[in-house]
Amino acid sequence: MDWQADLLTSALWIAKAYVITLLFSAVIGWVVVRFTHWGRQFWQLSAAYFLSRKSWRVWLGVLFILLLTLTAVRIDVLFSNWYNTMYSALQKLDERAFWAAMVLFGVLATIHVLRSLLDFYVQQAFIVHWREWLNERLLSRWLEKQAYYRSLSLSHLADNPDQRIQQDITSFATSSLTLAVGVINSLVSMVAFTVILWNLSGPLEVFGHEIPRAMVFLVFIYVFIATVFAIWIGKPLIRLNFLNEQLNADYRYALVRIREYAESIAFYRGERVEGSDLRGRFARVIGNAWDIIYRSLKFLGFNFGVSQAAVVFPFIIQAARFFSKHITLGDLIQTAQAFGQLQGNLSFFRNIYDQFAGYRATLDRLTGFNDVVDRARATPMPTARQEGERLALENVTVARPDGMVLLNDVNLEVVPGQPLLVRGPSGAGKTTLLRMIAGIWPYGSGTIVRPEASSLFLSQKPYIPLGTLREALHYPNPIDPTTSSGDAAMLQLVQLGHLQDKLDQRDDWGRILSLGEQQRLAFGRLLLAQPSAAFLDEATSAMDEGLEDAMYRLLRERLPATRIVSVGHRSTLRRYHGEELILQGSGAWALEAIAA
């Protein structure tokens, strides 16, 4: 039967096309990665995904997507032949052939719908898995070695890392697959429909010269000229799309800061200044949006004109052959359909140039983020080692980024029962010394000896994570169900008993609690963790002297073996410490015992 022959022919066609496309794609892929900047950017971001130990699953997905794409091209070719059959039947008034064509259409349409649904699912699943991998890779690189913090000291920062991890990853995975499938579909369709058009095309006389198979040459010339002009018109969209992402992210970040510092802004009555800044940022967003609109109007207007002209072009060229009865109505319709398909395939890069411009902007942002993370991770950190529970500074020098020395050649050791108080004028380097001890300050030298896995730092404004109050109390450690029964008692101990019944309430506690309550919660966190070393940076600045006394007494009673270093301005802190490190400026310092 004819359908069996057609089925076998289609299977052989897909098999041949599959092998050829695989080889061609491998060569083109190597050339793009080797010789284009954006290809190298893509490979920098995704090489590990396609070359990992489990990459066989990834390649299996790629090969299946390729098979579905080639199947789609073959179905398009069969539809093209169907148009010829159906219109020829109409021209001949062949009712039987017409209804046979309708049955064939039902079969082709069913296969097309099922293939399209399967293709949608497979591509979306591939994108989701790719996003998961990209998110984990970039998130891990950003968090490991404290790159998220170290990058703050670099001269060139990656703006809005949150957007790059969340939004740009999604855009990168989706656009990469969409563009790759589109290119393959267009190239294979171009070959298939060139063959169809070659068989249908006749000679054309131009200035006394006869051009054989003229339709094929005309469509290539037509699209080439249109593509050159389209790229010239659309090139500025790459820069404009990059600015669009950046300006919107900056505006969104400014809005988030209003929420974060709402109370301070309200006290300052800073609405006018903040409003002016926000409106200025939004004006830049809108200005760039108008630039994109005007450039897109030129780009789309040109493309629409080219596409509309392509509709009637094949009819005009083939009209003489049709009226002279050299070709049938079915041949004429199939010629127009094949010309349109081929013109569309050849115009792929012209039609999606604006999308490619956005893709280039996404590549620039993600690779820029990667470069900043690499530089941050390579930033030299002070030498640190662990010797049991010992806490000491050996020949430690602390400097500012400009090289100015804040502390020079400090040698000291903190022992249990003799807490160390660090005091000095503002800007002398008290907090910077704590950063040095924590191993997150790169400007300095010497050796830090500290219990690496059992140290806790309390800042002036404690970090309160999103989640339940119980999770905030145990941060950064996970909740241990065997000991969490004492959490209510701990809140009582740090004079937050009024929050006992809200321990498992999920909320933004950093916004709800006052600074004094946050600092007391941090003391509860310290008492629960029982670290070998604790570092307190103005940790009682929002408490009155009575609360400050109560918190330090708790530390003395419940953490007698913990080595404690405090930074503060208040003279009242001296009574809770055994030694005092006085920073005198210009690198000078003095270590004194505090009389009991």
N, C-alpha and C positions, 0 to 999 in steps of 0.2 A: 504493500500500500504506500501511497505518496507520503503520508504522515510519518511512516516508519523511515523512509529514505531521508525525509527532512530532519527527523530526530537524529539519525546517524550522522548526517552532514553537519548539523549544529554541534553535536558532541565532538566530532573531529575538529571542527573550526575552533571551538573553545579550547581543546587540548593543544592545538598548534599555537594559538594566540597566547595561551598560558605560558608555555615554554619560552616563546620569543619575548613576551612582556617581562618575564622574570629576568632574563639575561639583559634586556635593554634597560630595565629599571635599576639593576645592579650597577651597570656601567654609568648611567646618568647620575645615580645616587653618589657614586664615588667621585665623579667629576664635580658635582655640586659641593660636596663636603670638602673636597681637596682645594677647589679653586674659587669658591665664593665666600664672602665674609659671613653672609647669613647662614650658609650651609655649615660653616665651622661653628657658628653660634648654636645651631640646632644640635649638632653632634656633641658639643660641650655639655649641653643640658641633658641629653638623652642617651649617650653612648653606653652608660652603665646599665640602662634599662634593657637595651637590645643585646648586650653582651654578657649579662649575668648568668649564673648557673641555671636559673629557672627561665632563661630567655626562650627556651623551646616553646613555651606556652605563648609567649608574645609573638614569635614568628608564626606559630600555628594560626593565631588570630589574623595576622597580616596576610598570610596565604589564603585564608578563607575569604577575607574581605576582597582580595584580588579576584578570586574565583567568582564571587557574586557580582563584581564590577564587570568582568568580561561577559558574564551571563546577561547582564543588562544591555551591553552593547549588541550582543547577538539577537536579543529580543527586539531591539530597535531596528536592526536590519530586517528581521522577519516582518515587523510592522511596515517597513518601507515597501517590501515586496507585496504585502497585503493591500496597501494603497493602490499599487499598480493593478493587481488582480480585481479589486472591487470596482475601480473606476472603468477598467476595460469592460467588465461585465455590464455596467450601466450603459456604456457607449454602444455595446452590441445588443442591448436589451435582452441579455441572457439571464432570465430569472433564476434558473437553477444554479448557475455559477454565482449569482449574487447571494443567494441564501447559503450556499456553501462557504462563501467568504464571511458571512455573518457568524456561522458556527466556528470557523477558524479564528475569528476575532475573539469570540468568547473564550476559547482555549488559551489564546495568547494573553488576553487580559487577565485571566485567572492566574496564569503563571507569573505575569508581571506583578500583580498585587502581592502574591505570596512571596516572591523574591524581594520585593520592596520592603515588606514587613520584616522579613528575616534580616535583610541588610541593615535596616534601621536598628534592630535589636543588637546585632553583632557589633556595629560601629559604636553605639552608645555604651555597650558593655566594655569595649576596648578603651574608650575614652575614660570611663569611670576608673578602670584599673590603672590606667596611665596616670590619671590625676592623683590617685592614692599614692602611687610610687613617687611622683614628683613632689607631692606635699610632704611625705615622710623624709625624702632626701633633703629638700631645702630647709625644712623645719629643723631637722637634726643638725645640719651644718650651721644653722643660725644659732642654735642653743648650745651646741658642743663648744668647749673651750671658751664659753661665755662671749662668743662672737657678737651677740646682740648688744653687749655692754662695751666690749673693746672697740667696736666700730664707731662709737660715739666720739672717740678721741682722734679719728682720722680726719684729714683735711677735706676729703671729698666723700660725703655720705650718700648712701642709697636712700632717696626719699621714700617715705611711706612703705617700709618693708612689709607691713601687714597686708597692704593691697597687692604687693608683688607675690606674696605667698598665696593669698586667697584668690584674687581675681585674675591675675596674669597667668597663673598656672592653668586655670580653667580655659582661658582664651587660647593659650599655647597648645594644649592638648587637642581642643576642638578644631582649631584652625589648621594645625599640622595635618590631621587626618583628612579634613575636608579638602584642603588644597592638594594633598597627595592623591586622593581618590579622584579628584576632579582632573588632575593632570593625566593620570593613567586612562581614565574614561575618554578624555578628549583625544589623546594620541591614538588609542586603539580605534575609536569611532572615526577619526580622521582617515585612517588607512582603509577601514571597511567601506566608508561612504565615498571615498575617492575612487575605489574600484567600481562602485555602483554608478557614480557620475561619469566615469570614464566610458563605461559601456553604453550609457544613454546619450552622451554628448556627441554632437556632430561638428563639422567644420564651420568656421566663421571667417568671412572675408573682411580684412582690415587693410585699407589703403592699397587695394589691389593684390594683397597677399592672403592666401588661404591658410588659416591656422587650424590644424586638426585637433580634435578634442578640446576645442576652445574653452568650453565651460569650466573645465578643471583648472586651466591656467588662469582664467579670469578670477575665479574665487580666491586663489592663492594671492594674486596681485592685489585684489580688492582688500583682503583682510590684512595683508602686510602693511599697506599704506595706512589703513585705519588704525592698526596697532601702534605704529610709530607715532602718529599724532596723539593717540590716547595716552600713551606713556608720557609724552611731553606735557600734556595737559594735567595728568594726574599725579606727577612726581611730587609736587609740594604736599600732597596728602600724607606722605610718610611723616614729615616733620609735624604737621598739624595734628595727626592722630596721637603722636607721642606727647605733644603739649596738652592735648585733651585729657589724656590719662593723668598726667602730672598735675595739671591745674585743678581738676576735679578732686583728686586725692588731697591736695593741699587745702582746698576749701572744706572738704569733709573732716580733715584733721583739726582745722581751726574750730569747727562746730563742736567736735568732741571735747576740745580744751575748754570751751565755754561751760559745758556740763561738768567737767572735772574740777574746774576752779570757780564754780558758780558762787560760792559763799564769798570768796575773796573779791570777786568782781562786784558783787552786790554791796559789800562794805565800802569799796572804793567809789561806788556809783560810776562804774566804768562802762556803762551801757553805750554811751555815745562813742567812746574810743573803739570799743569792740565792734559796735555796729558799723563804724566807718571802715574798720579793717575787713570785716566780713563782706561788706558791700564791694570793697575794692577787689577782694579776691574773686567774688562772684562776677564782677564786671569783666575780669580777665577771662574767666570761664566762658562768659557769653560772647566776648569779643572773638575768642578763638572758635567758638561754635559758629558764629557768622562767617568767619573765614572758611571753615569747612563747608558750610552751606554754599557759599559763592563758588568755591573751587569745585564742589561736587556738581553744582548746576552746569558748569562748563563741561565737566567730565561726562555726566550722565546725558546731557543734551547731545553731545557729540555721539555717544554710544547709541542713543535712541534713534538718531538720524541715520546712522550707519545700518542699524538693525532693520529699520523700516524700509530703507532702500533695497535691502537684501530680499525683501518679500517679493517684490515685483520684478527684480532683476532677471531671475531665470525664466520667467514667463516671456519677458521681452526678447530674450536671446533665442528661446526655443519656439516662439510663436510662428516664425516662418516655416519651420520644419513641420509643425502641427497642421497648419492650414494647407500645406502641400501634401499632407497625408503620409509623410515619411515616418511619423511617430503617432502612437495612439494617445487618447486622453489619459489613459493610465500611465503611459511613459512620461507625458508632460507633468502630471501631478507628482509622480515619483521623482522626476528631475528637480522640481521645485522643493520637494520635501528633502531630498538628498543634499541639494545645494544649501538649504537652510540649516540642515544638521551639520554639514561640513563647515559652513560659515560660522556656526555657533561654536563648534569644536576648535576651529582655528582662532576664534576670537576669545577663547577662554581667559587668557592672561589680560586681554584688553578689558573684558567685562568684570573681572574680579580684581582689577588693579587696586581699587580703593580698599578691598578686603586685605589684599596682600600688604598694602601700606600699613594697615593696623597690625598685621602680623609682624612686620618688621619692627614696629614700635614695641610690641610685646617682647620680641627677641632681645631688643636693646635693653629693655628694663630688667628682664630676668638675668641676662648675662652680666649686666651692670651690678645687680644684686649679688651674684655669685662672685664677681671680682672683689667687691667690698668685703664679703665674708672671708675670702681667701686672705686678703690683706690683714683683716682683723685677727684671724686665727694665727697669722704669722707674726703678729706683734710680740716682741720679746717680753716675757713676764719675769718678775723677781724670782731668784732661786729659792725654792722651798723644800724642806725635807721633814720627815717625821721621825721623832725619837721618843716613842711611847707617848706619854701625856705631857711632855715638856713643851713650854712656851717661852721662846727667847728670840732676841734680835741680835745678830752678829754682824758688826760692821755695816749696819744698814744706813744708806744715804737715800733721802727722799728729795726729788726735784719736781719742778713744774714742767709742763710741756716745752716751755721756752728755754729750759736748761737752768733756771735759777734754783739754787739749792735751798730747800726748806729745813731739812734736818741733815746733819753731817755726822757720819760714823757713830751711829747709836749702838751701844752694847748694853743689854739688860736682860733680865730673866724674871718672869712673873711666876710666883709659887702660890699654892693654895693657902688661904688664910691671910694673904698679903695682897689684896687687890691694888691695882695700879690706876691712878687718876692722871689723865693727860689734860693739862691746862695751858693756856696761852692766849694771846690776843687773836682777834679774828684775822684769818688769812695766814696764820703762822704754820698751818699744815696739820692740824689735829685730825680732822676727818681723813685727810689724804694719807696720814700714817696708818689709819685703820684700813683703808683701801689697799695699802701696801702689804699689810699683814694678811689681808684676805686674799692676796694674790691677783688682784684685778687692776693694779696701778702699774703701768709699764715703765714709768720714768724714775729710775733709781738703780741702786745696786745693793749688794750685800746678801745675806742669807736669812730667811725666815724659818724658824723651827716652830712647828705648831702641830697639834693633833688634827690631822687633815679631815678625818671622817666624823669628828665629834666637836665641831665648833659652831657657834651660833652668833649672828650679828643682829643687834637691835638698833634700828635707825631712829632718828627723831620723828619721822612719820612712818610708822610701820606699814609694811605691805599687807593688805587684807585681800586675799583672793576672792573671786566670785564663788559663791556656793553657800554652804551652811555655816553657821557660826561655829559648830563643832570642827569642821574642816579648817576654818581659819585659826582655831585654837591650837590645832595640831600641826599646822603648816611649819616646815615643808615636809614633814613626815606623814605617812598614811595613817589613818585611824586604826588603832588596834582594838578590836572588840573586847579583848580580855581586860583592858585597862580603861576604856572610855567611860566606864560607869562612874569614875571619879571626876569626870569633867565638870559636873554641876558644882561639886565641892571646890574645884579649882577656881571657878568663877566667883564663888563666895569668898575664897581666900584673897583674890585680888580685887575685892570690893566691886564685883560686877554681878552680884547675886540677883539683881532685878532682871537679868537676862537668862536665868536658868531654864525657864520654860520655852526659850526660843533657840535652844541649841541646835535643833534639827530643822530650823526654818531657813529656807534658801532665799537669799536676798543679796543686795549690794551693800554689805556691811561697812565697807570703806566710806560709803556716803552717809549711812545711818548713824554710825557711832561718832561721837566727838573725838577730837585728837587725844584728849586725856583718857577716854575710854579705850581708844585704840592702843595707847601706850600700856595701859594696864593689861589688856588682852595679850600684848606681846610679852609681858612679864609672866603671865600664865603659861604662854607658849614655851618660855625659857625654863620654867619650873617643871613642866611636863617632859621636856626633852632631856634635861639633866646632862648637858654637854660637859666635856672636859675643859673647854675654854669658852668664855662668853665675852663679847665686845659690845659695849653700850655707848652709842653716839647720841648724846643729849637725849637719852631715852626717857627722862622724867621732866623734860622742859615744859610740858603742858600740865604738870601736876603741882599742887601746892606742897609746901614743905612737909605737911602731915602725911600726905599720900606718898611722897618721895621717901620719907623715913620708913613707912610701912613696907614699901616695895624692897628697899635695900635690906631691911631686917629679914624679910622672907628669903632673900638670896643667902644671907649669912647663915640662917638657920637650916635651910633645906638643901643648899648647895655648898657645903663646907669644903668639898674637894675640887670645886671648879675654879679655874684660874680666870680672874675677872679683870678686864681693862675697860675703864670708863673715860669718856670724853665729855667735858662740860665746863661751863663758865661759873656756875654757882659755887661760892665758898662753902656752902652747907654740905657739898659732896665730900669734902675732905674727911669728915668724921667716919665715913664708911670705907675708907681706903688706908692701906698701910704705907704706900709710897706714892710720890708725886713726880711726874715727868713734866717739867716746865719748859715750854718752847719759847725761846727768847728772840726769834727772828734771825734771818741771815744765816741759818744753819746751826746757830748756837742752841744749847739745851743744858738743862741741869736736872739731875735725879736726886731727890731728897726724901728722907724718911719723914713720915707724918707722926707726930707725937700722939700717943694714945690719950 
